[in-house]
């Protein structure tokens, strides 16, 4: 067949973007640690105060080249000043919105610096916190905001994610429980809801549409007995696939079945697992 040519078009269909993953879970489930296993050098946009401690421990243990912002985007004093303002008062609400508009602009600037730097291989972002900041910049608050009102905030985050897709990208989110209808109504005729025991990434609800896969990280709490350390970590830390482009058969599966558990929950091992059949063991190890 003759190769068709059109000015401005190409037959090269190689994707321009790199793998992107969203990991979510409660505290101490390994989200920041997972980000530290990405290809280096890594630009880590820390918005959660606990992140830098984990990053520092990782760098000391493995010598990974990780860069973080020199100063926090929201210092303690600024955070307190904003927290005591009343978002129901127009003057205070405008001050909150202006402050967070400036904060979000600075975070986006740092993201673009990382995206543009030729030596940076990977970028990791505390995305739940970033989306909170974006909501504050639009509404002066982060809760009691109807989904139909979030279009501008959602688009800001989408554009930020899209701009970073030329690097390996890790989005780290808190965990949010999904509530389900009980089939009952209250005295005002409103549907009653109850916790479902199922969780999703906190923040922008359709993040899975813009990443390679979404992983739920979990950690069992309490005494784990006295087995060997590797066995203990394997039993404690697990990763479950929520969405996966290109391998939908993996969705809902615990990657422990592919050998990705405990300390083997790493960027390279997850990529291997989601790129192969559901029963094939991950080949790469840290």
C-alpha positions as CSV (number, residue, x, y, z in Angstrom):
1,X,0.0,0.0,0.0
2,X,1.3,3.4,-0.9
3,X,2.2,5.6,2.1
4,X,-0.2,8.5,2.3
5,X,1.4,11.9,3.1
6,X,-0.3,15.1,4.1
7,X,1.6,18.3,5.0
8,X,1.7,18.6,8.8
9,X,0.7,15.0,9.4
10,X,2.9,12.0,10.2
11,X,2.7,8.2,10.0
12,X,4.6,8.0,13.3
13,X,1.9,7.1,15.9
14,X,4.3,6.6,18.8
15,X,2.7,8.2,21.9
16,X,4.2,11.5,23.0
17,X,3.3,11.1,26.7
18,X,4.9,8.9,29.4
19,X,3.2,6.6,31.9
20,X,1.1,8.3,34.6
21,X,-0.3,6.7,37.7
22,X,-2.6,7.8,40.4
23,X,-2.1,6.1,43.8
24,X,-4.5,6.7,46.6
25,X,-4.9,5.5,50.2
26,X,-5.0,6.4,53.8
27,X,-1.9,7.8,55.6
28,X,1.1,5.5,55.9
29,X,0.1,3.2,53.0
30,X,3.2,4.0,50.9
31,X,2.0,6.7,48.5
32,X,5.1,8.9,48.9
33,X,7.4,5.9,48.9
34,X,5.9,4.7,45.6
35,X,6.6,8.2,44.1
36,X,10.2,7.8,45.2
37,X,10.6,4.6,43.1
38,X,10.1,6.5,39.8
39,X,12.9,6.9,37.3
40,X,15.3,9.6,38.6
41,X,15.9,12.5,38.7
42,X,12.5,13.2,40.3
43,X,10.9,16.5,40.8
44,X,8.6,16.1,43.9
45,X,6.0,18.8,44.4
46,X,5.4,18.3,48.1
47,X,2.2,19.8,49.4
48,X,1.7,17.3,52.3
49,X,3.9,18.0,55.3
50,X,4.6,14.3,55.8
51,X,6.0,13.9,52.3
52,X,9.5,15.4,52.9
53,X,10.3,13.1,55.8
54,X,9.6,10.0,53.7
55,X,11.6,11.5,50.8
56,X,14.5,12.3,53.0
57,X,14.6,8.8,54.5
58,X,14.4,7.3,51.0
59,X,17.3,9.5,49.7
60,X,19.5,8.5,52.6
61,X,18.8,4.8,52.1
62,X,19.0,4.6,48.3
63,X,20.7,7.8,47.1
64,X,18.0,8.6,44.6
65,X,18.2,12.1,43.1
66,X,15.0,13.9,44.2
67,X,14.4,17.6,44.1
68,X,11.8,19.3,46.2
69,X,10.6,23.0,46.5
70,X,13.0,25.0,48.6
71,X,10.2,26.5,50.7
72,X,6.6,25.3,51.4
73,X,3.9,26.9,49.2
74,X,1.8,27.6,52.3
75,X,3.8,28.3,55.5
76,X,2.4,27.7,59.0
77,X,1.7,31.3,59.6
78,X,-0.1,31.8,56.3
79,X,-2.1,28.6,56.8
80,X,-3.3,29.8,60.2
81,X,-4.2,33.3,58.9
82,X,-6.4,31.7,56.2
83,X,-7.9,29.1,58.4
84,X,-9.4,31.7,60.9
85,X,-11.1,33.7,58.1
86,X,-14.8,33.2,57.7
87,X,-15.7,32.1,54.1
88,X,-19.3,33.1,54.6
89,X,-18.2,36.7,54.9
90,X,-17.7,38.2,51.4
91,X,-14.6,40.2,52.4
92,X,-12.9,37.2,54.0
93,X,-13.9,34.9,51.2
94,X,-12.3,37.2,48.6
95,X,-9.1,37.3,50.6
96,X,-9.1,33.5,50.8
97,X,-9.7,33.2,47.1
98,X,-7.0,35.7,46.2
99,X,-4.4,34.0,48.5
100,X,-5.0,30.6,47.1
101,X,-5.1,31.9,43.5
102,X,-1.5,33.1,44.1
103,X,-0.6,29.8,45.7
104,X,-2.0,27.7,42.9
105,X,-0.2,29.8,40.3
106,X,3.1,29.3,42.1
107,X,2.5,25.5,42.2
108,X,1.7,25.5,38.5
109,X,4.8,27.5,37.8
110,X,6.9,24.9,39.6
111,X,5.2,22.1,37.7
112,X,6.0,23.8,34.4
113,X,9.6,24.2,35.4
114,X,9.8,20.5,36.1
115,X,8.0,19.7,32.8
116,X,10.4,21.9,30.8
117,X,13.6,20.7,32.3
118,X,15.3,18.2,30.0
119,X,17.1,16.3,32.8
120,X,14.0,15.6,34.9
121,X,12.6,12.1,34.2
122,X,9.7,12.0,36.6
123,X,7.3,14.3,38.5
124,X,5.3,13.4,41.6
125,X,2.5,15.6,43.0
126,X,0.4,15.6,46.2
127,X,-2.8,15.9,44.1
128,X,-5.5,15.9,46.7
129,X,-3.9,18.9,48.5
130,X,-3.5,20.6,45.1
131,X,-7.1,20.2,44.2
132,X,-8.1,21.5,47.7
133,X,-6.1,24.7,46.9
134,X,-7.7,25.0,43.5
135,X,-11.2,24.8,45.1
136,X,-10.2,27.4,47.7
137,X,-9.1,29.7,44.8
138,X,-12.5,29.4,43.2
139,X,-14.9,29.3,46.1
140,X,-13.0,30.2,49.3
141,X,-13.8,26.7,50.7
142,X,-13.4,23.1,49.7
143,X,-16.6,21.5,50.8
144,X,-20.4,21.9,50.1
145,X,-19.6,22.6,46.4
146,X,-22.0,21.0,44.0
147,X,-20.3,19.0,41.2
148,X,-21.8,21.1,38.4
149,X,-20.1,24.1,39.9
150,X,-16.6,22.6,39.7
151,X,-16.0,22.8,36.0
152,X,-13.4,25.5,36.2
153,X,-11.5,23.9,39.0
154,X,-11.6,20.5,37.3
155,X,-10.3,22.0,34.1
156,X,-7.4,23.6,35.9
157,X,-6.3,20.3,37.3
158,X,-6.8,18.5,34.0
159,X,-4.6,21.0,32.2
160,X,-1.9,20.7,34.9
161,X,-1.9,16.9,34.6
162,X,-1.8,17.1,30.8
163,X,1.1,19.5,30.8
164,X,3.1,17.0,32.9
165,X,2.4,13.9,30.8
166,X,5.7,14.3,28.9
167,X,7.4,13.1,32.1
168,X,6.7,10.0,34.2
169,X,3.9,11.2,36.4
170,X,2.7,10.1,39.9
171,X,-0.4,11.7,41.4
172,X,-0.8,11.0,45.1
173,X,-4.3,11.3,46.6
174,X,-5.9,10.7,49.9
175,X,-8.7,8.1,50.1
176,X,-12.4,9.0,50.2
177,X,-15.1,6.5,51.0
178,X,-18.0,6.2,48.5
179,X,-21.5,6.6,50.0
180,X,-24.4,4.5,48.6
181,X,-28.1,5.0,48.6
182,X,-29.9,2.8,51.2
183,X,-33.3,2.9,49.4
184,X,-34.8,4.9,52.3
185,X,-35.7,8.6,52.6
186,X,-35.6,11.0,55.5
187,X,-38.4,13.2,56.8
188,X,-37.7,15.8,54.1
189,X,-37.9,13.2,51.4
190,X,-34.1,13.1,50.8
191,X,-32.4,9.8,50.0
192,X,-30.5,8.3,52.9
193,X,-27.0,7.2,52.3
194,X,-24.5,5.0,54.1
195,X,-20.8,4.2,53.9
196,X,-20.2,1.5,51.2
197,X,-16.8,0.3,52.4
198,X,-15.5,1.1,48.9
199,X,-13.0,4.0,48.3
200,X,-11.9,6.3,45.5
201,X,-9.2,9.0,45.1
202,X,-10.1,12.1,47.0
203,X,-10.4,15.2,44.8
204,X,-11.2,15.3,41.1
205,X,-13.5,12.3,40.5
206,X,-12.5,11.5,36.9
207,X,-8.7,11.4,37.3
208,X,-8.6,7.9,35.9
209,X,-9.4,9.3,32.5
210,X,-6.1,11.1,32.4
211,X,-3.7,8.5,33.7
212,X,-2.4,5.0,32.7
213,X,-3.8,3.4,35.9
214,X,-5.3,4.1,39.3
215,X,-4.0,2.1,42.2
216,X,-5.5,1.8,45.7
217,X,-2.7,1.3,48.3
218,X,-3.7,-0.3,51.6
219,X,-1.9,-1.3,54.8
220,X,-3.1,-3.7,57.5
221,X,-2.8,-2.3,61.0
222,X,-2.2,-4.1,64.3
223,X,0.2,-6.9,65.2
224,X,1.5,-8.9,62.3
225,X,3.2,-11.7,64.3
226,X,6.9,-12.4,64.0
227,X,7.6,-13.9,60.6
228,X,10.6,-12.8,58.4
229,X,10.6,-9.1,57.5
230,X,9.8,-9.6,53.8
231,X,6.8,-11.8,54.6
232,X,5.6,-9.3,57.1
233,X,5.7,-6.4,54.7
234,X,4.1,-8.5,51.9
235,X,1.2,-9.2,54.2
236,X,0.9,-5.6,55.3
237,X,1.2,-3.5,52.2
238,X,-0.9,-4.3,49.1
239,X,-1.9,-2.5,45.8
240,X,-5.2,-3.0,44.0
241,X,-5.9,-1.9,40.4
242,X,-9.0,0.3,40.1
243,X,-8.6,1.4,36.5
244,X,-6.1,0.4,33.9
245,X,-5.8,1.5,30.3
246,X,-4.8,-1.2,27.9
247,X,-5.3,-4.1,30.4
248,X,-8.8,-3.8,31.8
249,X,-8.8,-7.4,32.9
250,X,-6.6,-6.3,35.8
251,X,-9.2,-3.9,37.2
252,X,-10.2,-4.9,40.7
253,X,-7.3,-7.3,41.1
254,X,-4.7,-7.3,43.9
255,X,-1.3,-7.0,42.3
256,X,0.1,-9.3,45.0
257,X,-1.0,-12.0,42.6
258,X,1.6,-10.8,40.2
259,X,4.3,-10.6,43.0
260,X,3.8,-6.8,43.5
261,X,3.4,-6.5,47.3
262,X,5.3,-5.1,50.3
263,X,8.5,-3.5,49.3
264,X,8.0,-4.7,45.7
265,X,5.2,-2.1,45.2
266,X,7.4,0.0,43.0
267,X,7.0,2.1,39.8
268,X,8.9,-0.4,37.6
269,X,7.1,-3.5,39.0
270,X,3.6,-2.0,38.6
271,X,4.4,-1.0,35.0
272,X,5.6,-4.6,34.4
273,X,2.4,-6.0,35.9
274,X,-0.1,-3.8,34.1
275,X,1.8,-4.3,30.8
276,X,1.6,-8.1,31.0
277,X,-1.0,-10.7,31.5
278,X,-2.8,-10.7,34.9
279,X,-1.0,-13.9,36.0
280,X,2.5,-13.0,34.9
281,X,4.8,-12.1,37.7
282,X,6.5,-8.7,37.8
283,X,10.1,-9.1,36.7
284,X,11.7,-6.0,37.9
285,X,12.7,-5.6,41.5
286,X,14.1,-2.6,43.4
